[in-house]
Amino acid sequence: MSSAADKISSAQDDLEKLVGDLRGLLSSKDLDSVPEIRQLRKRLDDSLYTVKDSAVRAAQEAAYQAKEAARVANTYAHDEPWRVASAALAVGALVGFLLARR
């Protein structure tokens, strides 16, 4: 799961670099008198806030779904221990068979 967190962090860092570069470009003193640039700066700030908020909500939803899946699997394993043990035995036997053939 850390690789997914690393990818999200890397994407967020890249996005922040891009926004920083764009802000640097738009912050030129020569462009201060252009009203469209001020509007563009405001839209950029609003969009950045929206993207960050969406990313936080998506990460929270993914974490909730992962916890819910783990809870369901745990409940199933406690309710049906022999089925889980049988499935684990079958998978172990299959892996052992395949490794022995090598």
C-alpha positions in Angstrom: 0.0 0.0 0.0 3.0 2.3 0.5 3.6 2.3 -3.3 0.1 3.7 -3.9 0.8 6.4 -1.2 4.1 7.1 -2.8 2.5 7.6 -6.2 -0.2 9.8 -4.8 2.5 11.9 -3.0 4.6 12.1 -6.1 1.6 13.2 -8.2 0.7 15.8 -5.6 4.3 17.1 -5.6 4.3 17.3 -9.4 1.0 19.2 -9.4 2.3 21.6 -6.8 5.5 22.2 -8.9 3.4 22.8 -11.9 1.1 25.3 -10.1 4.2 27.0 -8.6 5.7 27.4 -12.1 2.5 28.7 -13.5 2.1 31.2 -10.6 5.7 32.3 -11.1 5.0 32.9 -14.8 1.8 34.8 -14.0 3.3 36.9 -11.2 5.4 39.0 -13.6 5.1 42.6 -12.7 4.5 43.4 -16.3 1.3 41.4 -16.2 -0.2 43.0 -13.0 -2.1 45.6 -15.1 -3.9 42.9 -17.1 -7.3 42.1 -15.5 -7.5 38.7 -17.2 -4.3 37.7 -15.4 -5.8 38.5 -12.1 -8.9 36.4 -13.0 -6.7 33.6 -14.1 -4.8 33.7 -10.9 -8.0 33.5 -8.9 -9.3 30.6 -11.0 -6.0 28.8 -10.6 -6.2 29.2 -6.8 -9.8 28.0 -6.7 -9.0 25.0 -9.0 -6.0 24.0 -6.8 -8.2 24.1 -3.7 -10.8 21.9 -5.5 -8.2 19.4 -6.7 -6.6 19.1 -3.2 -10.1 18.7 -1.6 -11.0 16.0 -4.1 -7.7 14.2 -3.6 -8.2 14.1 0.2 -11.8 12.8 -0.2 -10.6 10.1 -2.6 -7.9 9.0 -0.3 -10.3 8.9 2.6 -12.8 6.9 0.6 -10.1 4.4 -0.5 -8.9 4.0 3.1 -12.5 3.4 4.2 -13.1 0.8 1.5 -9.9 -1.0 2.4 -10.8 -1.1 6.1 -14.3 -2.4 5.2 -12.9 -5.1 3.0 -10.5 -6.2 5.7 -13.4 -6.2 8.2 -15.6 -8.4 5.9 -12.7 -10.8 5.3 -12.0 -11.0 9.1 -15.7 -11.7 9.8 -15.8 -14.4 7.1 -12.7 -16.0 8.4 -14.2 -16.2 11.9 -17.6 -17.4 10.7 -16.2 -20.0 8.3 -12.7 -21.1 9.7 -12.8 -24.5 8.0 -13.5 -23.1 4.6 -10.6 -20.6 5.0 -8.3 -23.4 6.2 -9.3 -25.6 3.3 -8.7 -22.9 0.8 -5.3 -22.1 2.3 -4.4 -25.8 2.2 -5.5 -26.0 -1.4 -3.5 -23.0 -2.5 -0.5 -24.2 -0.6 -0.7 -27.6 -2.2 -1.0 -26.1 -5.6 2.0 -23.8 -5.1 4.0 -26.7 -3.7 3.1 -28.8 -6.7 4.1 -26.1 -9.2 7.4 -25.4 -7.4 8.2 -29.2 -7.3 7.8 -29.4 -11.1 10.5 -26.8 -11.7 
